[in-house]
Structure formats: structure tokens, C-alpha cells
Amino acid sequence: MTTPIQLSTAADLVRSFVVTGDTLGDRADLARFLREHRLTTDGAIPITLADFDEAITLRDGMYAQLRRAAGHPADTEVINKAQRVLDGLRVTVRMEPSDGAVSALAPAVVDEVRRGLARIAGAWATILATGEWRKIKV
């Protein structure tokens, strides 16, 4: 019997995002996910189709990278597209992270959806730095 692995807050966020699958089927689902994980404010979130497409691209790329880490073949084009999304998300490093922050990286964008995605990117960077991404099962 193996001991269950306790994931960090950052890894738990990434895993939750990656395993959304069909439950992240439209813009309302994305808004719900971002709110439930406290990645955005509670108010109305205007989400464009481009925002939604970026979120799905990021999710699919993270999923493909995690599957690759588990020894499965990976679709490098999917990973490359996700990298382009990450490249467009501006984050900054905080001298002192806020309470409850999953990463010392913080969004440096104003748009609410992109801030939520930047927080996911910060969590991704955290688990890459610690090597924890290799332990996430999807």
C-alpha cells in the first residue's frame, strides 16, 4: 500500500484546473472555476471567446505536459500553444506574498480573466521549481 501524497496548494490548483475536462465547457464554467478557486473577484467577469480559448489552450498544454511526465506520449503542438499563452501572461514577483497566495508570483495584468490565468501560471511556475509537477496524477 502506498502513502497518499499531499499536494501543495499550488499543485492542487494546477491539478484542479487540468482535470476540469468537459466541466469547463463554456465561458460561464470558466467564470465559476475562477471564482470557486478565488482567482478572481466575486463580481461579474466579462469573458471573451479569446479568453476562453486561452484558458482551454493553457489547460490542455498543462495536461499534456503532466501526461508526458507520467511517461505517456505528448502532443508537442498542444504544449507549444500553451507555452505561447504562458508567454503572454504577465506576472511579477512579490517581495512578500499575500495571505493565501499559492505563489510568490502575482498577476501584473488588469483584466480579471487574465489575472486568474496568471495566478494559475504562477502556481505552475511554483510546482515546476519544486519538481512537484512530476507527482501530479491526472
N, C-alpha and C positions, 0 to 999 in steps of 0.2 A: 504494500500500500504506500502511495506517495503522499507527502505532505502538501496540502494546497498552498499555492503561492499567493501571498498577499500583495496585490498590486499597489503601487503608489497612486496618489490622486491623479497625477499626470497620465500614467499608464491606463488607469481606469477610464479617464476621459477619452483617450485615444481609442481604447477598445470599444467603448460605448458608441463612439462616432462610427467606427469601422463596421460594426455589426448591425447597423441600422437597416441595411438591406432594403426590402420593399416598404418598410415603415417610414422611409424617407422618400416618399413618392411625389411630393409636390412642395410648393413654397410654404404652405401652412404647416406641413410636417417639419420643415426646416426651422421655422419660427418657433414651433413647440419644442424642438430639440434644444435650440439655443437658449430658450427661457428655462427649461427644466434643468439645464446644466449651468445656469446662472452665467451664461456667456454674453448676455445682452440684458438690457433693461426690461422692465415689465410692460412698458408701453407698446404701442403698435410698431411693428417693424416692417418698413417697406422693403420687400424683397423682389428684385427684378429677376427675369428669367436668366440673365447673365450671372447674377449672384447664385442662383440655384444651381446652374450648370457648373460653376466653380466649386461649389460645395461638393457636388457629386463627383467631380473630377478628383478633388482632393481626397475624398473618402475612398474612391476606387484605387487610387495610387497607393494610399497607405495600406489598404487591404492587400494589394498585390505585393508590396514590399514585405509585409508580415508573412504572407504565404511563402515568399521566396526564402525568408529566414528559417521557415519550417522545412525547407528542402523541396518545395514544390516549384515547378517551372513558373516563371513570372513573365507577364506581358510587359516588356520594357517600354513600349509606347505609352501604355497607361501610366507607368511610373514617371516617364519623361513629361507627360502632360501635367501630372500632379506637381512635379518639380517647378513647372512654369507658373502654376498657381502659387506655390510657396514663394517663388521669386518675386511675385507681385504683392505679397502681403508684407506690409511694413511693420516691423517690431523694433522695440528698443529695450535695452537692459535697464532694470531698475536697481538703484543702489540698495534699496530696501523694499522687498516685495510687500504688497499689501496683504492684510489678513485674508486667509483663504485662497491666496493665489496659488495656482498649480505650477507656476514657473516664475523665474526672475525676469523672464521676457514679458513685455507688455505691449499691447497694440499701440501703434503710432499712426493710426488712421481714425478718421472721424465717423465714417459710415458704420452704422450699427452692425450690419451683417459681416462686413469685412473685419470689424473688431472681434466678433465672435470667432470667425475663421482664423484670425491672427492668434487668438488665445489657444485654439486647437494646435496651430503651428508651434506655439511656444511650448505646449505640452509635448509635441512630437520632438522638438529640439531637446527637451529635458530628458526624455527616455532614450534618445539617440546617444546623448552624452554619458548617460549612466549605463548603457548597454541593456537596459530593461526591455527595450523593444523586442529583443530576441526571445523573451519569456512570454510574450502575449500570445495566447492561443485564440485563433479566430475560426 
